[in-house]
Amino acid sequence: MAWNEEITEAAYNSPSGKRQTFIFESVSRETDLKTAAYTFPEMDGQEIQSLGVGGRRFPCVCIFTGEDCLKEADAFEELLKERGNGILEHPIYGRVDVVPTGTIKRSDDLVSKLNESTIEITFAETIVLKNFPDSSILGADQINAALGSFDDAAADEFSGLIEGKSITDKLQLNSIADTQKKSIFKDFSSFVDSIGDAADGIRQKMNDTKAAINQLTKGADTLVNNSASFARAVLQLARFPSKVAVSAMQKVTGYMTTITSIVNNAKKDPVGINAIKNQFAVTNVAWAGMVAALSSGVSLTAEEQKGASVPTVGGNDGSSGGGQVANGAMKSRAEVMEAVAQIESAFVAYKQYCDKIVATDSFVDCSDTYENLLNVVVLSEKLLIENSFSLPSVKIIKLDRDRQVVELLCQLYGEDGFNRMDEFINDNALTADEIVCLPMGREVKYYV
C-alpha cells in the first residue's frame, strides 16, 4: 500500500461524543522520555535514571475552508473547551485518547486565503484506565458509598449462609460468633490502649457495640433471627480503630494482629455441612470487615489530614525512633506505597482464604462480599495514590565525613533546615551521640 493510501480523515471526538473533521497540512508528534536527575552532597555531576516513556503530544493546525468556515471553526473551538478526555483521529498515527492542552490559537483569513479559518492546538495523549474506577474527583463520598454497598452485601450473604434449623446448629453458630467477638474486642482493646489519648471517645463506642453484639448472641434463636443486625454490628465494630488519628502503619499492625486471631479461631475443622457454613459465614464477615475498615480508614484519614501539619512521634516502643505521623497524614510517597502494599497484602490473604474454602466446599459462597470489598479496596488505594502525587520523595545518603546535624540540615533544606531538626531526628532514630555528631558512613534520609 502506498504511503498516501494510508492517510485517513482527520477528526476530533469531544468528551460529549460530538465529532468534527478538519483539513490539515503537515503533522508532527512529540514524545517525552521520562528521566530523573539526582545530585548528591559533596559529589560533582549528577546521576540520570531512565524511567521509560512519558506522554506524547500532537501539535495540529486544523483548517476550515469555504463559506461556512467561521461557523465550523466556532463549533470546533467549543469542542476543544469541553472538559474530559476526547479521541483524536490522526491522519497518520490513528485513534488516540487525548486532552487538548495549551493555548487555542485562532486565525481567520477571509481574503488572501479564500475564506479560511485555522485553529492551532496541541493534543496530549492521556492514559485511560479501562478496568479502574474512573472519577475526576475521588473522595470520601465515593468510598463511603462503596462501604455502604459492601455492608449490604456482607450482611445479606451472612444471613444467606448461616444454618440454624436445629438446636445443634444454633449453638455451634453462637459459639463461633462468641469466640470471634471476644477475640476481636480483646485485640482492639489492646490496640486502643496502646494509642493513649488519641483514642479518646473510641472506647465507649466499642463498649456500646460490644453490648449490642452480646444481646444478639444471648439466646439460641436470637442470632439466627437477627443475623443481618449481627453482621452489621460486627462491621461497625471493625471500623472504630480505623478512625483513630494515628499513623497508617500503626493501623496496619493493629488490624493484621486482629486478622491473625480471626484466622486462628477458624482453623479447627467443623464437622458437617451446616457447621462448615456457620464457621465460614462468621469468619467471612469478620475478616472482610477488617480489610474494608483498614483500607478505607487509612485512605480517609490521609484525605482528611491532606495539607495539614504532620507532627511525628517516636517508634511503637516509645523510643525516639520511627518518625511516624501522629495525626494519620502521610509524609512521603514511599509511606503511601508501603501502606498500599500492606492493604493489598491483607486483601490477597482474604481472597486466598475464600478461594481455598470455596474450592473445597462448593456449597459456600462469598462472591458478593468479595466483589464489593474489592471495590472498597481499589477506591481506597486509588485515593491514596492520587494524594501521594503532592507528597515529597524520600532520599537516602551516606555521609562521607562526620557532620553536625544543623550544618547538614542547612545544606539539605537551606533556610528551613533548623525547622526540620525534630523531624530529621525522629525519621532517622538518632541517638544522643548522633545528635551531637553524625559519624562518617551513617545513612540518613530526608525529603525532596
Disulfide bonds with the S-S distance in Angstrom:
none
